[in-house]
Amino acid sequence: MLVFGGTGDLALHKLLPALYHLHRDGRLHEGTRILALARSPITRAAYQAQAQRRCRAQVARADFDAATWASFAERLDYFQIDASQSADFSRLARHLGPVGERVQVYYLATAPNLFEDIARHLKTSGLAGPNSRIVIEKPIGHSLESAKAINAAIGAVFDESRVFRIDHYLGKETVQNLMALRFANMLFEPLWRSGHIDHVQISVCETLGVENRGAYYDRSGAMRDMVQNHLLQLLCLVAMEAPAQFNAESVRDEKLKILQALKPIQGMDVHDKTVRGQYTAGKIGGQEVPAYYFEKNVDNDSDTETFVALQVAINTWRWAGVPFYLRTGKRLAKKTSEIVIHFKQVPHLLFDNTQPNRLIIRLQPEERISLQLMGKTPGKGMRLAPVELDLNLAQAFRQKRRWDAYERLLLDVIEGDSTLFMRRDEVEAAWKWVDPILKGWQDNYQDPRPYAAGSNGPEQAQSLLELQGRKWAE
């Protein structure tokens, strides 16, 4: 496994700790080697020391020990390279020597503007052999046109079966449990449709600001950074039909159908069905935090959105008339990622305080699935209150260590299983739907609505639901 951008946060904060766990659990072949690649002129020993510090900080104390790290470090090497220079790839090829039948995984933990160069240089240096695979992180482009250019450049070197477009949300245990919930239990299938579901909410809310990603985020914004990939992928898993088989092509075929069935948001719909916001100064956890435009590497007059809320329609028989509300933002009141299925109200209200049932699928901070039902409170009379049937995945499977999403996805790459990765046509279909919204904001000079850090977002996001007699699940 060759990790481009080996000294970056993604490699040191996520990839190496995940590989360490796979090594510790005996999931890596004894011949597996890991080569970190970056421009820094450091030695192997210096890199290993840096990696050890970062892994120790990320790995639970009980899972980290000196002997295991020493055996893992034997797999880990470092090679200085400038990914924009073809001559450096010739040096890399000589360093690697003949690879024979070994599988080579190229993980591009770099800025997206290097994707095309790296793919081209791998080809010209003879490193893109038939047993090689490439992993690319989002964002895959910043528009449909740029995504097509990246996909074409990668596709000219690697056939589609060897391209792994990673979305770490799809590696989360609860996301995969969503598929198990839907397709392994008859209980919900008759109800999973417009006749019984009033609406669906998908929220990914963060308390953090842009941290050290200001330069990237100011060019991207919440729509490109979160909606185009994470939120639309979650929407697909909620809305897709059951695949004929549980394999990569069948699952991705069904997700693609949902992306193609999304009703376009364009023209006046951009004003009526979307809300974009930007956080101002406020308090998070009792601490004062600055406005977005005062963050490091952010333009002082930036109109980049840090919050997006959307009302989405899916033009299929199953979902006709069921709105999907998507929401994501930074510097919000609490950190949570969840999918909430709001069922319709009972047709005749026998009792006071009857509320519609809700199925809550929470991805973070804890992974759990709960079904909210109405139950009678103790005492005289029929006084009702919501009660929950709760599946806490950490408790239900406490004898097993919870895998990090990157552990699962890296192992899938090594094994050649692309079920949980995005296919080229999925990425392009998502951009085809997102581009008109971005254009509508630009054409109508729709500035982001301000919201105080530590709040639940702009007031207009609440109105998006309240005008239809609904409200966000908080």
C-alpha positions as CSV (number, residue, x, y, z in Angstrom):
1,M,0.0,0.0,0.0
2,L,1.5,3.3,-1.1
3,V,0.0,6.4,0.6
4,F,0.5,9.6,-1.3
5,G,0.3,12.5,1.2
6,G,1.8,10.3,3.8
7,T,2.7,13.2,6.2
8,G,-0.8,14.8,6.0
9,D,-3.6,14.7,8.6
10,L,-5.6,12.0,6.8
11,A,-2.7,9.6,6.6
12,L,-1.5,10.1,10.1
13,H,-4.8,10.7,11.8
14,K,-6.9,8.0,10.1
15,L,-5.1,5.7,7.7
16,L,-2.1,4.6,9.8
17,P,-4.2,4.0,12.9
18,A,-6.6,1.9,10.9
19,L,-3.8,-0.1,9.3
20,Y,-2.2,-0.6,12.8
21,H,-5.5,-2.1,14.0
22,L,-5.7,-4.4,11.0
23,H,-2.2,-5.5,11.7
24,R,-2.9,-6.0,15.4
25,D,-6.0,-8.1,14.6
26,G,-4.0,-10.2,12.1
27,R,-6.0,-9.0,9.1
28,L,-3.0,-8.0,7.0
29,H,-1.1,-10.6,5.0
30,E,2.4,-11.2,6.4
31,G,3.9,-9.8,3.3
32,T,2.0,-6.5,3.3
33,R,4.1,-3.4,3.2
34,I,3.1,0.2,3.6
35,L,5.1,3.0,1.9
36,A,4.3,6.6,2.8
37,L,5.1,9.1,0.1
38,A,5.5,12.9,0.6
39,R,7.8,15.8,-0.3
40,S,9.3,16.2,3.2
41,P,13.0,15.2,3.2
42,I,12.9,13.0,6.3
43,T,14.3,9.5,7.1
44,R,12.4,6.3,7.6
45,A,13.2,6.4,11.3
46,A,11.9,10.0,11.6
47,Y,8.7,9.2,9.8
48,Q,8.1,6.1,12.0
49,A,8.6,8.2,15.1
50,Q,6.1,10.7,13.8
51,A,3.6,8.0,12.9
52,Q,4.0,6.4,16.3
53,R,3.2,9.6,18.1
54,R,0.0,10.2,16.0
55,C,-1.1,6.5,16.3
56,R,-0.6,6.5,20.1
57,A,-2.8,9.6,20.3
58,Q,-5.6,8.0,18.2
59,V,-5.5,4.3,19.3
60,A,-7.1,3.3,22.6
61,R,-4.5,2.8,25.3
62,A,-5.5,-0.8,25.8
63,D,-4.9,-1.5,22.1
64,F,-1.5,0.1,21.8
65,D,1.7,-1.7,23.0
66,A,5.3,-1.3,22.1
67,A,5.8,-4.9,20.7
68,T,2.8,-4.6,18.4
69,W,4.0,-1.2,17.2
70,A,7.5,-2.5,16.6
71,S,6.2,-5.4,14.4
72,F,3.9,-2.9,12.5
73,A,6.8,-0.5,12.0
74,E,8.7,-3.2,10.2
75,R,6.0,-2.9,7.5
76,L,6.2,0.9,7.3
77,D,8.6,2.8,5.1
78,Y,8.9,6.3,3.8
79,F,9.9,7.7,0.3
80,Q,10.4,11.3,-0.6
81,I,8.5,12.3,-3.8
82,D,7.1,15.3,-5.6
83,A,3.8,13.9,-7.0
84,S,3.9,16.5,-9.8
85,Q,7.3,15.3,-11.2
86,S,7.4,12.4,-13.5
87,A,11.1,11.8,-12.8
88,D,10.3,11.0,-9.2
89,F,8.0,8.2,-10.3
90,S,10.8,6.6,-12.2
91,R,12.8,6.7,-9.0
92,L,9.9,5.2,-7.1
93,A,9.7,2.4,-9.7
94,R,13.3,1.6,-9.2
95,H,12.9,1.7,-5.4
96,L,10.0,-0.8,-5.5
97,G,11.7,-3.1,-8.0
98,P,9.8,-5.9,-9.7
99,V,6.4,-6.4,-8.0
100,G,5.4,-9.6,-9.7
101,E,1.9,-10.7,-8.8
102,R,1.6,-8.6,-5.7
103,V,-1.4,-6.3,-5.4
104,Q,-0.4,-2.6,-5.2
105,V,-2.8,-0.1,-3.7
106,Y,-2.2,3.6,-4.4
107,Y,-4.1,5.7,-1.8
108,L,-4.3,9.4,-2.9
109,A,-4.5,11.2,0.4
110,T,-3.6,14.4,-1.4
111,A,-5.2,17.6,-2.7
112,P,-7.6,16.7,-5.6
113,N,-5.6,18.8,-8.1
114,L,-2.9,16.1,-7.9
115,F,-5.2,13.2,-8.8
116,E,-4.7,13.5,-12.6
117,D,-1.0,14.0,-12.4
118,I,-0.4,11.0,-10.1
119,A,-2.5,8.7,-12.3
120,R,-0.7,9.7,-15.5
121,H,2.8,9.4,-13.8
122,L,1.9,5.9,-12.5
123,K,1.1,4.9,-16.0
124,T,4.2,6.3,-17.7
125,S,6.5,4.8,-15.0
126,G,5.0,1.4,-15.5
127,L,3.5,1.3,-12.0
128,A,-0.1,0.9,-13.0
129,G,0.0,-2.8,-13.6
130,P,-3.0,-5.2,-13.8
131,N,-2.8,-5.9,-10.1
132,S,-2.8,-2.2,-9.0
133,R,-5.7,-0.3,-7.5
134,I,-6.2,3.3,-6.8
135,V,-8.2,5.0,-4.0
136,I,-9.3,8.6,-4.2
137,E,-10.9,10.7,-1.5
138,K,-13.6,13.3,-2.0
139,P,-14.0,16.0,-3.2
140,I,-13.9,14.4,-6.7
141,G,-14.0,17.7,-8.6
142,H,-15.9,20.8,-7.7
143,S,-18.6,20.5,-10.5
144,L,-19.9,17.9,-13.0
145,E,-17.4,19.1,-15.6
146,S,-14.3,18.8,-13.3
147,A,-15.5,15.5,-11.9
148,K,-15.8,14.1,-15.4
149,A,-12.2,15.3,-16.1
150,I,-10.8,13.6,-13.0
151,N,-12.8,10.4,-13.7
152,A,-11.6,10.4,-17.3
153,A,-7.9,10.8,-16.3
154,I,-8.2,8.1,-13.7
155,G,-10.2,5.9,-16.1
156,A,-7.5,6.2,-18.8
157,V,-5.1,4.4,-16.5
158,F,-7.2,2.2,-14.2
159,D,-10.4,0.3,-15.3
160,E,-13.4,1.0,-13.2
161,S,-13.1,-2.3,-11.2
162,R,-9.7,-1.0,-9.9
163,V,-10.9,2.5,-8.9
164,F,-12.1,2.9,-5.3
165,R,-13.8,6.3,-4.6
166,I,-14.0,6.3,-0.8
167,D,-16.7,7.9,1.4
168,H,-15.9,7.0,5.0
169,Y,-19.6,7.4,6.0
170,L,-20.4,4.2,4.1
171,G,-17.9,2.3,6.3
172,K,-19.7,3.2,9.5
173,E,-21.3,0.2,11.2
174,T,-24.7,1.9,11.6
175,V,-24.9,2.8,7.9
176,Q,-24.4,-0.9,7.0
177,N,-26.9,-1.8,9.7
178,L,-29.4,0.4,7.8
179,M,-29.2,-2.0,4.9
180,A,-29.6,-5.0,7.3
181,L,-32.6,-3.3,8.9
182,R,-34.3,-2.7,5.6
183,F,-33.4,-5.9,3.7
184,A,-33.2,-8.6,6.4
185,N,-36.3,-7.7,8.4
186,M,-39.8,-8.1,7.0
187,L,-41.2,-5.8,9.7
188,F,-40.4,-2.5,8.0
189,E,-40.8,-3.4,4.3
190,P,-44.6,-2.9,4.0
191,L,-44.2,0.5,5.8
192,W,-41.2,1.8,3.9
193,R,-43.1,3.9,1.4
194,S,-45.2,6.9,0.9
195,G,-48.4,5.4,2.3
196,H,-46.9,5.2,5.8
197,I,-44.0,7.7,5.9
198,D,-44.7,11.4,6.2
199,H,-41.1,12.6,5.7
200,V,-37.4,11.8,6.2
201,Q,-34.7,13.9,7.8
202,I,-31.0,13.4,7.3
203,S,-28.8,15.6,9.5
204,V,-25.0,15.8,9.8
205,C,-24.3,18.5,12.3
206,E,-20.9,19.5,13.7
207,T,-19.8,21.8,16.6
208,L,-16.3,22.2,15.0
209,G,-15.5,25.1,12.7
210,V,-13.2,24.7,9.7
211,E,-10.1,24.1,12.0
212,N,-7.0,23.8,9.7
213,R,-9.0,23.3,6.5
214,G,-9.9,27.0,5.9
215,A,-8.1,27.2,2.5
216,Y,-9.8,24.1,1.2
217,Y,-13.2,24.8,2.8
218,D,-13.4,28.4,1.5
219,R,-13.3,27.1,-2.1
220,S,-15.7,24.3,-1.3
221,G,-18.4,25.1,1.2
222,A,-20.9,22.7,2.8
223,M,-22.7,21.8,-0.4
224,R,-19.6,20.4,-2.1
225,D,-17.9,19.2,1.1
226,M,-20.9,17.3,2.6
227,V,-24.1,17.3,0.5
228,Q,-22.7,16.1,-2.8
229,N,-21.2,13.0,-1.3
230,H,-22.1,12.1,2.3
231,L,-25.7,13.2,2.5
232,L,-26.7,12.0,-0.9
233,Q,-25.1,8.6,-0.2
234,L,-27.1,8.3,3.0
235,L,-30.3,9.4,1.1
236,C,-29.6,6.6,-1.5
237,L,-29.4,3.9,1.2
238,V,-32.6,5.0,2.8
239,A,-34.5,5.3,-0.5
240,M,-33.0,2.6,-2.8
241,E,-34.9,-0.6,-3.7
242,A,-33.6,-4.0,-2.6
243,P,-30.7,-5.1,-4.9
244,A,-31.0,-8.5,-6.6
245,Q,-27.8,-9.6,-4.9
246,F,-25.6,-8.1,-2.3
247,N,-22.6,-7.3,-4.5
248,A,-20.9,-4.2,-5.7
249,E,-22.7,-3.7,-9.0
250,S,-26.2,-4.6,-7.8
251,V,-26.0,-2.2,-4.8
252,R,-24.5,0.6,-6.8
253,D,-27.1,0.1,-9.6
254,E,-29.9,0.8,-7.1
255,K,-28.2,3.8,-5.6
256,L,-27.7,5.3,-9.1
257,K,-31.4,4.9,-9.8
258,I,-32.2,7.1,-6.8
259,L,-29.7,9.8,-7.8
260,Q,-31.2,9.8,-11.3
261,A,-34.7,10.1,-9.8
262,L,-34.0,13.2,-7.7
263,K,-36.3,16.0,-8.8
264,P,-34.1,18.9,-10.0
265,I,-33.9,22.0,-7.8
266,Q,-33.5,25.0,-10.2
267,G,-35.0,28.4,-11.0
268,M,-37.3,29.7,-8.2
269,D,-37.1,26.3,-6.4
270,V,-33.5,27.2,-5.4
271,H,-35.0,30.1,-3.4
272,D,-37.9,28.1,-2.0
273,K,-36.3,24.7,-1.2
274,T,-32.8,25.5,-0.2
275,V,-31.2,27.5,2.7
276,R,-27.5,28.3,2.9
277,G,-26.0,29.9,6.0
278,Q,-22.7,31.0,7.4
279,Y,-21.8,31.1,11.1
280,T,-21.1,34.3,13.0
281,A,-19.3,34.6,16.4
282,G,-20.9,32.7,19.3
283,K,-20.2,30.2,22.0
284,I,-19.5,26.5,21.7
285,G,-19.3,24.6,25.0
286,G,-19.1,27.9,26.9
287,Q,-16.1,29.1,24.8
288,E,-16.2,32.1,22.6
289,V,-15.5,31.2,18.9
290,P,-14.9,33.6,16.0
291,A,-17.1,34.1,12.9
292,Y,-16.3,32.0,9.9
293,Y,-14.7,35.0,8.0
294,F,-12.2,35.4,10.8
295,E,-11.1,31.8,10.6
296,K,-7.5,31.0,9.5
297,N,-7.0,31.0,5.7
298,V,-10.6,32.3,5.0
299,D,-11.3,35.5,3.0
300,N,-12.7,38.3,5.2
301,D,-15.5,38.9,2.7
302,S,-16.2,35.2,2.0
303,D,-19.7,34.2,1.0
304,T,-19.0,30.5,1.4
305,E,-21.8,28.6,3.0
306,T,-21.1,26.6,6.2
307,F,-24.7,25.4,6.5
308,V,-27.1,23.9,4.0
309,A,-30.7,22.7,4.3
310,L,-32.6,21.3,1.4
311,Q,-36.1,19.9,0.7
312,V,-35.6,17.1,-1.8
313,A,-38.2,15.1,-3.8
314,I,-37.6,11.6,-5.3
315,N,-39.7,10.9,-8.4
316,T,-40.4,7.2,-7.8
317,W,-43.5,5.2,-7.1
318,R,-42.3,4.4,-3.5
319,W,-41.4,7.9,-2.5
320,A,-44.0,10.1,-4.4
321,G,-45.1,12.9,-2.2
322,V,-42.5,12.2,0.6
323,P,-40.1,15.1,1.2
324,F,-36.6,14.3,2.3
325,Y,-35.0,17.1,4.3
326,L,-31.2,17.3,4.3
327,R,-29.2,19.4,6.7
328,T,-25.5,19.9,7.4
329,G,-23.5,22.6,9.1
330,K,-20.6,23.6,11.2
331,R,-20.5,25.4,14.6
332,L,-24.0,24.1,15.5
333,A,-25.4,23.4,18.9
334,K,-24.5,19.8,19.1
335,K,-22.6,17.1,17.1
336,T,-24.9,14.5,15.6
337,S,-25.3,12.5,12.5
338,E,-28.7,10.8,12.2
339,I,-31.4,9.7,9.9
340,V,-35.0,10.1,11.2
341,I,-37.9,8.4,9.5
342,H,-41.1,10.2,10.5
343,F,-44.1,7.9,10.1
344,K,-47.6,9.3,9.5
345,Q,-50.0,10.1,12.3
346,V,-52.6,7.4,13.2
347,P,-55.8,8.1,11.1
348,H,-58.0,8.6,14.2
349,L,-56.8,10.2,17.5
350,L,-58.3,8.2,20.3
351,F,-55.9,9.7,23.0
352,D,-54.4,13.0,23.7
353,N,-50.7,13.6,23.1
354,T,-50.5,11.0,20.4
355,Q,-47.4,11.6,18.4
356,P,-46.3,10.0,15.1
357,N,-43.8,7.1,15.4
358,R,-40.2,7.8,14.5
359,L,-37.3,5.5,13.6
360,I,-34.0,7.1,14.5
361,I,-30.8,5.8,13.0
362,R,-27.9,7.6,14.7
363,L,-24.4,7.4,13.3
364,Q,-22.7,9.7,15.8
365,P,-21.7,10.5,18.5
366,E,-23.0,7.0,19.4
367,E,-24.1,4.3,17.0
368,R,-27.7,3.2,17.8
369,I,-31.1,2.5,16.3
370,S,-34.3,3.4,18.2
371,L,-37.9,3.1,17.4
372,Q,-40.1,5.7,19.1
373,L,-43.6,4.4,20.0
374,M,-46.4,5.7,22.1
375,G,-47.0,4.1,25.5
376,K,-49.2,4.7,28.5
377,T,-47.7,6.4,31.5
378,P,-48.3,4.7,34.9
379,G,-51.4,5.8,36.8
380,K,-55.1,6.5,36.2
381,G,-56.3,7.5,32.8
382,M,-54.8,7.1,29.3
383,R,-52.0,9.5,29.4
384,L,-49.5,8.7,26.7
385,A,-45.8,9.5,26.3
386,P,-43.1,8.5,23.7
387,V,-41.1,5.4,24.7
388,E,-38.2,3.9,22.7
389,L,-37.2,0.4,21.7
390,D,-33.5,0.9,21.6
391,L,-30.7,-1.0,19.9
392,N,-27.4,0.3,21.2
393,L,-24.9,-1.4,18.9
394,A,-21.9,-0.9,21.2
395,Q,-23.8,-2.6,24.0
396,A,-25.4,-5.4,21.8
397,F,-22.0,-6.4,20.5
398,R,-19.8,-5.3,23.4
399,Q,-17.6,-8.4,23.2
400,K,-16.3,-7.1,19.8
401,R,-14.2,-4.0,19.3
402,R,-15.9,-1.4,17.2
403,W,-14.1,-1.1,13.8
404,D,-13.3,2.3,12.5
405,A,-14.8,3.0,9.1
406,Y,-11.4,3.3,7.5
407,E,-10.4,-0.1,8.8
408,R,-13.3,-1.8,7.1
409,L,-12.9,0.2,3.9
410,L,-9.1,-0.3,3.6
411,L,-9.6,-4.0,4.1
412,D,-12.3,-4.0,1.3
413,V,-9.8,-2.3,-1.0
414,I,-7.1,-4.9,-0.2
415,E,-9.7,-7.6,-0.9
416,G,-11.0,-5.9,-4.0
417,D,-14.6,-5.5,-2.8
418,S,-16.0,-2.2,-4.1
419,T,-19.6,-2.5,-2.6
420,L,-19.1,0.4,-0.2
421,F,-17.4,2.7,-2.7
422,M,-18.9,5.1,-5.2
423,R,-18.9,4.2,-8.9
424,R,-18.1,6.8,-11.6
425,D,-21.7,7.2,-12.7
426,E,-22.9,7.8,-9.1
427,V,-20.4,10.6,-8.6
428,E,-21.4,12.3,-11.9
429,A,-25.1,11.9,-11.3
430,A,-24.7,13.5,-7.9
431,W,-22.9,16.5,-9.4
432,K,-25.5,16.8,-12.2
433,W,-28.1,17.3,-9.5
434,V,-26.0,19.6,-7.3
435,D,-24.7,21.9,-10.0
436,P,-28.0,23.7,-10.7
437,I,-28.4,24.6,-7.0
438,L,-24.9,26.1,-6.9
439,K,-25.7,28.0,-10.1
440,G,-29.0,29.2,-8.7
441,W,-27.2,30.6,-5.6
442,Q,-24.7,32.4,-7.9
443,D,-27.2,33.7,-10.4
444,N,-29.6,35.1,-7.8
445,Y,-26.8,36.5,-5.6
446,Q,-28.2,34.4,-2.7
447,D,-25.9,35.3,0.1
448,P,-25.6,32.8,3.1
449,R,-27.9,33.6,6.0
450,P,-26.1,34.4,9.2
451,Y,-26.5,32.2,12.3
452,A,-24.7,32.4,15.6
453,A,-22.2,29.7,16.4
454,G,-23.8,27.4,19.0
455,S,-27.3,27.7,17.5
456,N,-29.3,25.3,15.4
457,G,-28.6,27.2,12.2
458,P,-30.4,30.0,10.3
459,E,-34.0,30.7,11.1
460,Q,-34.9,30.1,7.5
461,A,-33.9,26.4,7.9
462,Q,-36.6,26.1,10.6
463,S,-39.1,27.8,8.3
464,L,-38.4,25.3,5.6
465,L,-40.2,22.7,7.7
466,E,-42.5,24.9,9.7
467,L,-44.4,26.1,6.7
468,Q,-45.5,22.6,6.1
469,G,-46.3,21.9,9.8
470,R,-43.1,20.0,10.5
471,K,-40.0,20.7,12.6
472,W,-36.4,19.4,12.7
473,A,-35.7,16.6,15.2
474,E,-33.4,18.2,17.8
